[in-house]
Amino acid sequence: MRGSLAELEAVLAVSSQGGFRAAARELGISSSSLSQQIATLESRMGVRLFNRSTRSVVLSAAGEQFVATIGPALEAIRSAVEHVDEHRAEPTGTLRINTSLGATRMILTPLILEYMRRNPQMAVEIVTEGALVDVNAKGFDAGIRIREAVPPDMVIVPIGDNIRPAIVGSSDYFRRHGKPRDPADLQNHMCIRARMASGTIYRWEFERRGESFTLDVPGKLVLDDSDLMLRAARDGAGLAYLNEWQIANDLAEGRLEQVLVEWTPPYPGLCLYYPGRRNIPAKLRRFIDLIRELRTTAPM
């Protein structure tokens, strides 16, 4: 064979990631080791697969043809290994999931840690990113996002109940500024604005009796982490647009008060998603089974 499986996987990783550093992170090896694997394979084959410069790494013409040929072959090998893996009494390996930081906070204890307790031979790697990624191309077994964010060509497994947004402020803030009675009143309030992973400012969403719209609310404080927004709201810095599960304890203990409840209806919650394929790896199948079990016994 002109190249080992590890070398062929290395070529595909560099091709999909567009560089050695990102590909090395995906494969869990050093950049120097990955570069050596590629160089060894190129030397053995007598052809350059990548054109390298200080700014980019791109496939050569020979590399493009090579990747187009080995890609389906390696996918078939992975599928065969996964099919055999389904017959294991206990799944092994690493379950890699891409999700958001907020979703991880919701599912870490009830789902991820429970999965590891029931499957002691499994490791779990959670990668949190604000922006969506191609879970298949990036080497993840699955992703977890809110339903409306999931790409349409994915298999979906609902995880929890609907999520309800909540506009909250501290009692001290409301003593100083009063409470808004409808969304238009927010123009006279200090709002804690959220910057999305894309760099844009989130527009607060409202809906009531079939009427829906968004508002670019005013505010001098802009944050990109919901925990920081929650802390700022507790300290009276302004109104925050969060999710009810984040502020339940604060509401119960009187640290925060909720306003405009009738304008913030629930929306579909988190779901697991993965590419449609004939054979689901045992490690992912166990995770899906746990999600379905927990949904029927104790909604997350």
Secondary structure, DSSP 8 states (H G I E B T S, - for coil): --S-HHHHHHHHHHHHHTSHHHHHHHHTS-HHHHHHHHHHHHHHHTS--EEE-SS-EEE-HHHHHHHHHHHHHHHHHHHHHHHHHTT-SS--EEEEEEE-HHHHHHHIIIIIIHHHHH-TTEEEEEEE-SS---TTTTT-SEEEEEGGGS-TTEEEEE-S--B-EEEEE-HHHHHHH---SSGGGGGGS-BEEEB-TTS-B--EEEEETTEEEEE----SEEES-HHHHHHHHHTTS-BEEEEHHHHHHHHHTTS-EEE-GGG---B--EEEEEE--S---HHHHHHHHHHHHHHHHS--
